[in-house]
Amino acid sequence: MPSYILIATILVLSVIGYYMGRSTALARNGGKVKGLHSLPGYYGYYMALWCAVPALLVAALWLIFENSIIDGLILADLPAGVPADRASLFMTDVRNFSQNGAIAGEVTDALREVSARYVALHDYSGIALAIGALAVGVLGLAFGQARIRASLRARPKVERAMMIALMAASTIAVLTTVGIIMSLLFESAMFFEKVSVTEFLFGLQWSPQTAMRADQVGSTGSFGAVPLFAGTLLITVIAMVVAVPIGLMAAIYMSEYANRKVRAVLKPVLEVLAGIPTVVYGFFAALTVAPFVRMVGQSIGLDVASESALAAGIVMGIMIVPFVSSLSDDVMTAVPQAMRDGSYGLGATKSETIKRVILPAALPGVVGAVMLAISRAIGETMIVVMAAGLSANLTANPFEAVTTVTVQIATLLVGDQEFDSPKTLATFALGLVLFIVTLCLNIVALRIVRKYREQYE
Amino acid sequence: MTDVANKYTVEPFSASVEKRERFNRLLKKRYAAEARFKMWGIAAISVAVVFLVLLLGSIIMQGSSAFVTTRVTLDVHLDPAVIDPQGTKDPKVLAAADYNALLRKSMQTLFPEVEGRGPTRAMMSILSSSAPYAVADFVRENPDQIGQTVKISVLTDDIIDMLRKGYIDRNVPESDRKVDDFQLGIYDKLVSTGAIAAALNTDLLTTGDSREPENAGLWGAVVGSFLTLIVTIGISFPLGVMAAIYLEEFAPKNRWTDMIEVNINNLAAVPSIVFGLLGLAVFLNFFGMPRSAPLVGGLVLALQALPIIIIASRAAIKAVPPSIREAALGMGASPLQTVVHHTLPLSMPGMLTGAILGMAHALGETAPLLMIGMVAFIVDIPSGFTSPATVLPVQIYLWADSPERAFVEKTSAAIMVLLVFLVFMNAAAIYLRKKFERKW
């Protein structure tokens, strides 16, 4: 039975439970609503909860552990022909064979046999799950119904269950963060067993292609991530050189100069820039901006690579403009009018007021906005994947192709991969660095922005 | 008295003029600086607007031609000896026939001068490799026409399509051109007989991906996006609303809820590719969920959209005035009843607006989906939440990577489709906001 049919069955069962609960409560109170502790519906919810929650819990736990238990059973009893160190590869073949009926390599008898067992175990597991979960659901119904009486405090009980659900929902964000940190740490730890931390953080050579066979020449793989950090930094700097002046000036114009009508037009236009998917920017950067940059560069006698850091940086900068401008706009409009009036009263012009009064007052907020923008630029993937290139050059020349942390993560992990080679594990180490750097920037920036906002309130 | 008067005597006339002139010069300079500063502001906004216009303009310019394709109409003799020698009309026999031979024959009658394997193959390469299937489809639908000579319109190869649309320059030397002189001659003759014509490209919106640009369509990616978004909204909206209700209405102010708050804000700013790594490590490797599936893609995007929805929902709940809660509580409702019966319905439009914006964001997301294998080349239209699928932005990424010139216009067309969906979602959000906007 597919799991969603099972879940649907459990839900139908609990709807039945709702009506059973209602009618049972009324029946045990002589058919009158008066005298029941709670409204009849709450007895229904009470029973529905007793039916659905345990059954869904059983089903969820079963589905979570099903695969690892079956894999364990298969691995514990491998045929003689399979060496222990190839066990995980063999398991992948078994899984592919039983799902698609074909694998990339040769189909051996051992594989056929194990796959048949694998399929059989999954079938048994599915049947056992269906029977188990439905039995728990029915038992829950019986248990709930047995407890219904007029004096049962159904509403507080149902509400407590709801409250627990609400609390659980609010902790999902924390769980997600924990999940991110755990998965990154776990896989990175496996990477750092193979490659030392110092080599990774300070090595100058990045060529993640590792040898598939022991006798292969020239592809031992080196994992010095400095060229990636440098490339990321270069593109981020270019993006900021584009985004900060344009974003800031746009914000100044919109908050101080533009009248209501102009503002009503301009603000959505800038927001459109923020709403365009990054893959579109990447396509534009690779197909239109990069050739243009190359053409301009060549016409003034510069040697520009077809995938240059400059093209990716410029487009990324434009993408970030609305981000900088809307945050700066917020902080500048938060500067009290009295400060402007004071400045005008002393005879200052508008631009002098902006430069000498408003910007200094809004500076912390603007700095926070810029930091958030930097973190965005560091984490941006699609533009650089499509327009920045793959070669890990350690260069400060914006006309050359560079590669970034996110590009390497995206390109090394696409396609089928073995999860014990340093090549794929390296991406998690890169992800960890990316996460830590952006997290620090975000925390500091959010704190600055928030603190600044409170000042005038 | 005189002392004071002396102190404030007017300066000599000449000095005053000089000072006034200096003052005027300074004032002029200040006004010039003022104008320059304002100009910078206008320039900054213009740069952004010009960029936007260029971006959209180039995509529309490149993409609009993809909605038209090139077809060639041929007189095909549906030879019973080739299609169905026994006259069984069995669909299996009909499907297995060599329709390429029929097409070859009808091309040969048009160009009797072409002889030999090489030239014939070059001539046939003008037709799309899917052309025999078009003939097969015609025969399946009109089995009574077997034996007759009928006009059938088939797709041309993408190179011919590019040639007709003017993307291939006839003036470059033959060796640098995708179409050689021989094919060019055949094409010109077909054009002069009126056999070649532009037609609406219905494949673009009805079929799945293909390695052949002329057959590649978006429908598989649209369905994949739709399934993924259903999972995303199905998980993130209830969870987001519940979390917002708890944090806004019930949560005590303590360390734990403070941590949740900080977490939600940070999660909104975590790079999207990190969510992809999370999905890969947890959903695929740990839970063993299927690769390339809308289910996993939806889960990853749900976690990413969650903070956006929570933040929007909290703002919506905050906007409901306390008097409503107090009235409900005063009538004897429990706190939860107050929320479910009063606060939630009143704040629902705001929550929906937030959810739509979150979905629009998720619809355009690419990077995390690359991590969980949604970049696979998938021809079939996905049939369920666990079948392999791709989504619109990833399809754009895949097509953008393809070397054929014809995929450039396909990519731009796909971007146009994606942008249309985004515009609709944003318009819906704005409409909802306007419709339910109320001042308490």
Contacts between the chains, C-beta under 8 A, distances in Angstrom:
chain1	res1	chain2	res2	distance
A	4	B	385	7.6
A	64	B	287	6.2
A	67	B	287	7.2
A	67	B	288	3.8
A	68	B	288	7.5
A	155	B	334	6.7
A	159	B	334	6.2
A	159	B	336	4.7
A	162	B	336	5.9
A	163	B	246	7.8
A	163	B	250	6.8
A	163	B	336	7.2
A	165	B	242	6.5
A	166	B	242	5.0
A	166	B	243	7.4
A	166	B	245	5.8
A	166	B	246	3.8
A	166	B	250	6.7
A	167	B	246	5.8
A	169	B	238	7.7
A	169	B	239	4.8
A	169	B	240	7.9
A	169	B	242	3.6
A	169	B	243	4.4
A	169	B	246	6.6
A	170	B	242	7.3
A	170	B	243	4.0
A	170	B	246	4.5
A	170	B	247	5.5
A	170	B	251	7.1
A	170	B	257	7.9
A	170	B	260	5.6
A	171	B	260	6.7
A	172	B	239	5.6
A	172	B	243	6.6
A	172	B	303	7.8
A	172	B	306	6.4
A	173	B	243	7.1
A	173	B	260	6.2
A	173	B	263	4.7
A	173	B	264	4.7
A	173	B	267	5.4
A	173	B	306	6.5
A	173	B	307	6.5
A	173	B	310	7.1
A	174	B	259	6.7
A	174	B	260	5.9
A	174	B	263	5.1
A	176	B	267	6.1
A	176	B	278	7.3
A	176	B	303	5.0
A	176	B	306	7.3
A	177	B	263	5.3
A	177	B	266	7.2
A	177	B	267	6.3
A	179	B	278	5.6
A	179	B	282	5.5
A	180	B	270	7.1
A	180	B	274	6.0
A	180	B	275	7.6
A	180	B	277	7.6
A	180	B	278	4.9
A	183	B	277	6.7
A	183	B	278	5.6
A	183	B	281	3.4
A	183	B	282	5.6
A	183	B	286	7.9
A	184	B	274	7.6
A	184	B	277	6.5
A	184	B	281	7.6
A	186	B	281	7.3
A	187	B	281	6.0
A	245	B	44	6.8
A	246	B	44	4.5
A	246	B	47	5.6
A	246	B	48	6.1
A	247	B	44	7.7
A	248	B	44	7.7
A	249	B	40	5.1
A	249	B	41	4.9
A	249	B	43	7.3
A	249	B	44	3.5
A	249	B	45	7.7
A	250	B	41	6.9
A	250	B	44	4.6
A	250	B	45	4.9
A	250	B	48	6.2
A	252	B	41	5.5
A	253	B	38	7.3
A	253	B	41	2.9
A	253	B	42	6.4
A	253	B	44	6.7
A	253	B	45	5.8
A	254	B	45	7.5
A	257	B	38	5.9
A	257	B	41	5.9
A	266	B	45	6.1
A	266	B	49	7.9
A	269	B	48	7.6
A	269	B	49	6.0
A	269	B	52	6.7
A	270	B	45	7.8
A	270	B	48	6.1
A	272	B	52	6.3
A	273	B	48	6.3
A	273	B	51	7.6
A	273	B	52	5.7
A	275	B	360	6.9
A	275	B	364	7.7
A	275	B	422	6.3
A	275	B	426	6.5
A	276	B	55	7.3
A	276	B	364	7.5
A	276	B	419	7.4
A	276	B	422	7.9
A	277	B	363	7.7
A	277	B	364	2.9
A	277	B	365	7.3
A	277	B	366	6.9
A	277	B	393	5.4
A	277	B	418	6.5
A	277	B	422	7.4
A	278	B	364	7.2
A	278	B	366	6.7
A	278	B	367	7.6
A	279	B	364	7.2
A	279	B	366	4.5
A	279	B	393	4.5
A	279	B	394	7.9
A	279	B	396	5.1
A	279	B	397	5.3
A	279	B	400	7.7
A	280	B	55	7.4
A	280	B	59	7.3
A	280	B	364	7.8
A	280	B	396	7.2
A	280	B	415	5.2
A	280	B	418	7.4
A	280	B	419	7.4
A	281	B	55	7.7
A	282	B	397	7.5
A	282	B	400	7.3
A	283	B	59	7.9
A	283	B	396	6.6
A	283	B	400	4.8
A	283	B	411	6.0
A	283	B	412	7.8
A	283	B	415	6.6
A	284	B	55	5.2
A	284	B	58	6.9
A	284	B	59	7.3
A	286	B	400	6.8
A	287	B	400	7.4
A	287	B	408	6.8
A	288	B	54	7.6
A	288	B	58	5.3
A	318	B	47	8.0
A	318	B	48	6.7
A	318	B	51	4.9
A	321	B	48	5.3
A	322	B	48	7.8
A	349	B	30	5.6
A	349	B	31	7.1
A	349	B	33	7.6
A	349	B	34	4.5
A	350	B	34	6.2
A	350	B	37	7.9
A	350	B	38	7.8
A	351	B	33	6.1
A	351	B	34	4.6
A	351	B	36	8.0
A	351	B	37	3.6
A	351	B	38	7.0
A	352	B	30	7.2
A	352	B	33	7.9
A	352	B	34	7.6
A	354	B	37	7.3
A	355	B	37	7.6
A	372	B	269	6.6
A	375	B	269	6.3
A	375	B	271	7.8
A	376	B	269	7.6
A	378	B	271	7.3
A	379	B	270	7.6
A	379	B	271	2.5
A	379	B	272	7.1
A	379	B	273	6.8
A	379	B	274	7.4
A	380	B	271	7.4
A	381	B	271	7.3
A	381	B	272	6.8
A	381	B	273	4.8
A	381	B	366	7.5
A	381	B	367	3.8
A	382	B	366	5.1
A	382	B	367	5.8
A	382	B	397	7.0
A	385	B	367	7.8
A	385	B	397	7.9
A	386	B	397	7.2
A	386	B	400	6.3
A	386	B	401	8.0
A	406	B	271	7.0
A	406	B	273	5.3
A	406	B	367	7.3
A	409	B	273	5.7
A	409	B	277	7.1
A	409	B	371	7.8
A	410	B	273	6.5
A	410	B	367	6.3
A	410	B	370	5.4
A	410	B	371	7.5
A	413	B	276	7.9
A	413	B	277	7.9
A	413	B	280	6.7
A	413	B	370	7.5
A	413	B	371	5.5
A	414	B	370	5.6
A	414	B	371	7.9
A	414	B	373	7.9
A	414	B	375	5.6
A	415	B	375	7.9
A	419	B	285	6.4
A	427	B	277	7.2
A	428	B	277	6.3
A	428	B	281	7.2
A	431	B	273	7.3
A	431	B	274	5.7
A	431	B	277	4.5
A	434	B	271	6.0
A	434	B	273	7.4
A	434	B	274	6.4
A	435	B	270	6.9
A	435	B	271	7.5
A	435	B	274	5.2
A	438	B	269	7.0
A	438	B	270	6.7
A	438	B	271	5.6
A	439	B	266	6.4
A	439	B	270	7.3
A	442	B	265	7.9
A	442	B	266	5.5
A	442	B	269	4.4
A	442	B	270	7.8
A	443	B	262	7.8
A	443	B	266	6.7
A	446	B	265	5.6
A	446	B	266	7.3
A	446	B	269	7.6
